[in-house]
Amino acid sequence: MVRRLLPPILLGLAVFAALSVVRWLLRPEPPDVPEPVTLVLPEMLGCWELDSGEWVFAATTDSPSARASVAPDSASLALLELPDRVLLLPDSIDEWQRPYTTYRASPVAGDHDPRLRDYLRWFPRADTLWLVWSDRRIRAGLALLGGGDVLEGGGRALIAAPGPDRAGFDGRVSVSAWKVNCATGLREVENDAPRR
């Protein structure tokens, strides 16, 4: 009885093995998944060139009289003017010598409000560089996603209404950034050549 069952069992195993090999040979190639990027504090320090679009605002109230205003006042717009270049510093101490969880950033080029020097902070989180600033009426921030030598992302600003009948605003902007040499302003390119 075992002799009669042995040939069909061997034939079945041979067919199964042949089909498994064919399936393995015809399997689809796995998609190329980029390695996750983690921004590291020491690599972030230095100057970053910013290229931003125009802020686009929407009123944050449903009142028809408040919606008549289509843009924030000039003082608010001045604080939202992004500098052309920002220096990211390792200093996390505020003006009262208290440690922060964020680091100080300083605008170094371009038209910007002088108050931005006091308010601008930065921090890395996983694959995103965050630049944040605020005063009594404005809360703003940029989120720049890492990947390659250019960081891409956007910004958001919330501007509080100064009075009960006036509209607050929600602003959005697109931004990209890349690291530059602080002295020359030239873009920094990683040197992949072997050292001698």
Phi, psi and omega in degrees: 000320179295323179295325179287327182276338184297313179300315179295324179294314179297319178297318178298317178295322179294317178295317179299316179296318180296316179294324178295319179295316179298317179297319179295320180290329182265007182295147179287150177290138178292145180293149176286115178257123180294148177296139178296140181263133173239122179281131184249136185310307182299327180286340182276336183298145179122195185267141178230128176276134180248135174235114185235155174276198178268143174293137175242127186246150172226142178291146182256022178227158179263359181291126181299323180291326180285329181288349179296333177278123186257354181210153177292168179291167186294329179294321178291317179297326180297319181288342178268356178291115183280139176289161177284330183219140180233137176259119178269121185252156180275005184282123179242021180258133179274183185293345177257018177064030175260138178286139177252164172270359176244167182246158182281141174234148182229125175290134183239349180208151177097170177281126177201160178291133179300335178295338181300329179300326181277333188260337190287127178229163179215159173197146174266141173225110180056252184253019185232133173263125180251131170244125184227149175202157179198158168227203184292332184249339189242134169237123184222156178197155175240138175241114184245116184278130181283153179156111184077203183263002177238132175264131182240146177177210182206175181229160178220141177227133175247122182246120182285148177286134181284341181221171184292333183260003183255153184275143167273173183225149174241115183249149178227147178210149174260143186217145168229155183215150175213152184282137179230161175287128184296326183281319186259338184078004180277148181296135178274130179243133180294138179266107181266000181289144180293146178281146179252000000 
